[in-house]
């Protein structure tokens, strides 16, 4: 009897529960969920300029009335832009991207990212959530291919690889509300 056989026979050898796969899946699921959720929420963010008085060493406003212009981030439904304004004009100039598709994608991207992020985080249909995220990353890649943004394409390719890896490990999903889906 060799050493590895001995370890397996007394139960001290290889873990039969595949807890390493479960932990790997949980890490991927958590990262992809948070990534999608925050990317969706960021679609509602904007910056506004605020003037604040310059304070002296005692915390009192400067007697000369000096002020600093600060940019403060805030979130609002009115701020929503699924596709960043900087890319909108590039997409509008691309003949292979129909305007109706761009308008539809602009409207649904943020909410779909939030929805898939939440469902993935909660374990509600993790396979469906992962698959939808994969489709989103493919659609985003198509847009970036059309406007020649190779860095963004590579970045989305990494995301797609992470989604595919999570789908492979989904059978080890021990902490889900709907395990089948």
N, C-alpha and C positions, 0 to 999 in steps of 0.2 A: 504494500500500500504506500503510495507516494504522499508527499505532504499535502498537495492540493486535494487529493481524495479524502485524506483524513480530515481536513478542515470542513469539507462539504458534508461528511458523514456525521459530524457532531454538531452541525448547525452554525459553526463560527465562520464559515467561508463566505461565499458570494451571497449578497442580499437577494432573496427571492421576491421581495416586494417591489422591486424596481423603483425604490424611492428616489434614486438619482434622476430617473426619467421624469418622475412626478415633479421634482424640484426644478428641473430644467424647463419643463412646460410651464410651471407657475411663474418662473422668471420671465419667460418669453411672453406669456399671457399678460402679466403685469406691465411689462414695458410697452407692448403694443397697445394695450388698453389706455394707459396714461398718455402715450404719444398721440393716439387718435383723439382722445378726449380733449387734451389741451390744444391740439392743432385746430379742432373745431371751435373751441371757446375763443381762441385768438382771432378767429374770423370776425368777432364782434368787438375787438379792441381798437382803440384810436388814442391819439395823443392830443392834449390841449396845452396851450401855454398859460402859465399862471405866474403872476408877479408876486414875489414875497419880499418883504423888507430885509435889508442886510442888518444883522444884529451885531452889536458890539460885544466886548468880552464879558459884559454883565447881562447879556441877553436882552438888552434894550434896542429898539430900532435906531438906526443911524440917524443922527440929528439932521444930516443933509438930505434925508429922504431917498437915499440910494436903494434901489430895488434890484433883485435878480429875476431874470426870466427863466422859469423852470418848465420843462415839458413833463406833464403828468399823464400817466396812462389811465384810461378808464374804459369800461365796457358798457355797451348799450345795444339794444336791438337795432337802433337807427344807424349804428356804425357798420352793420354787416356788409362784408364784401367777401364772397366765396373765392373769387379769383382776384388777386391783388391788382390794384389800379395800374401799376407799372407794367403788368403783363397783359392787361385787357386790350390795349391798343395793338400789341404784337399779335395777339390771338385774332383780333378783328381783321387784321391785314392778311391773315393766312387763309388762302382760298380753299384748302382742304378741310377746314374746320367750319362747318355751317353755323351761322349766327344763332339759330334756334338751339343748337346743341350747347353752345357756349353759354347762352342765357339760362338754359335749364340747369346746366352743371353749376353755374354761379349760384343759383338759388338753393340747390340741394346739398352742395359739398359740406358746408359747416354742420348743418343738422345731421347729416348721415355720419359724419365723423364722430360727432358727439354721441349719437345713438349706438354706433358700433363700439365705441370706446366704453360706454356704460355697460352694454350687454356683455362685452368681453370681461370687464372688470368684475361684474356680478356673477358671471358664469351662466348666463342665460343664452343658450344656443351658441356655445363658443365656436363650433365648427362653421356655423352660418356666419357669425360675426367675422371670423377670420377670413372666410371666403369673400365676403363683401369688402373687407379691407383690401384684400388682394386685388379685387376688381377695381377699387378706387385707385390704387397705386398704378395699375396698368393704364387706366384712363388718364391719370395725371402724367404718366410717362409719354403717352401718345401726344398730348399737348406739348410737352417739352421737346419731344423729338421734332415736331413740326416747326417750332420756333428756334431750334438749334441751341439747346441749353444742356450740353453734355454733363456738366457737374450735377445738375438736378436729376438727370436721367440715371446717373450712377447711384446717387443718393436713394432714389426710389427703388432701384434694383436691389439695393441692400435691404430695404424695407420688405420688398417682395420675397426675398430669400428668408428673412426672419418669419414672415407669415407662413411660407411653405414649411419651414422647420417646425413651427408651432403646430401646423396641421398634421405633420408626421407624428408628433409627440402627443396629439390630442387624445389618443387612446389611454394615456396615463393621467388624464384629467380627473383627479380625485375630489376636487373641491368645486363642484358646479351644481347649479340648480336644475338644469336640463342637460344631463350628460350625453344623451344620444345625439342631439343636434349641436 
